Amino acid sequence: MKLKKSINLGDIMSKNFEKSISELEKLVAEMENGNITLDESIDKFEKGMQLIKECKDALQTARGRVEKILEDGSRAVFENEN
């Protein structure tokens, strides 16, 4: 049961990560186009920095989950060897 909740959380995190990456790519393209004002560029830069933070947080969470899975798997393998 707990595994199912983890998978659902992972799916949500993955969708949010993918959405943030997509938004970030769009912002970069708009800024590279150069057809926006300085104020718009600053606003987009600020939004981009927020998206980068969200992506980094999601990656840290995913890394923690993977490390936990590996730790649990290693422990199970070790226990089965004894």
C-alpha positions in Angstrom: 0.0 0.0 0.0 2.8 2.4 0.9 4.5 1.7 -2.4 1.4 2.7 -4.3 1.4 6.1 -2.5 5.0 6.6 -3.4 4.4 5.9 -7.0 1.5 8.4 -7.1 3.7 11.0 -5.4 6.5 10.2 -7.9 4.1 10.6 -10.8 3.0 14.0 -9.5 6.5 15.1 -8.9 7.5 14.0 -12.4 4.7 15.9 -14.0 5.5 19.0 -12.1 9.2 18.7 -13.0 8.4 18.2 -16.7 6.0 21.2 -16.6 8.6 23.4 -15.0 11.3 22.3 -17.5 8.8 23.1 -20.4 8.0 26.5 -18.9 11.7 27.3 -18.4 12.5 26.4 -22.1 9.6 28.6 -23.2 11.0 31.5 -21.1 14.5 31.1 -22.4 13.2 31.1 -26.0 11.2 34.2 -25.4 14.2 36.0 -23.9 16.5 34.8 -26.7 14.1 36.2 -29.2 14.8 39.7 -28.0 11.4 41.1 -28.8 10.5 41.9 -25.1 11.2 44.9 -23.0 13.8 45.1 -20.2 11.1 44.8 -17.6 9.6 41.8 -19.3 13.1 40.2 -19.4 13.6 40.8 -15.7 10.2 39.3 -14.9 10.9 36.3 -17.1 14.3 35.9 -15.5 12.8 36.0 -12.0 10.2 33.4 -13.0 13.0 31.3 -14.6 15.0 31.3 -11.4 11.9 30.2 -9.4 11.4 27.3 -11.9 15.1 26.3 -11.6 14.7 26.1 -7.8 11.5 24.0 -8.2 13.4 21.6 -10.5 16.4 21.4 -8.2 14.1 20.6 -5.3 12.3 17.9 -7.3 15.6 16.4 -8.3 16.8 16.4 -4.7 13.6 14.6 -3.6 14.0 12.1 -6.4 17.6 11.4 -5.5 16.6 10.8 -1.9 13.9 8.3 -3.0 16.4 6.5 -5.3 19.0 6.3 -2.4 16.3 4.9 -0.1 15.3 2.3 -2.6 19.0 1.3 -3.1 19.5 1.2 0.6 16.5 -0.9 1.2 17.5 -3.2 -1.7 21.0 -3.6 -0.4 19.7 -4.4 3.0 17.4 -7.1 1.6 20.1 -8.6 -0.5 22.5 -8.7 2.6 19.8 -10.3 4.7 19.1 -13.0 2.1 22.8 -13.9 2.0 22.8 -14.7 5.7 
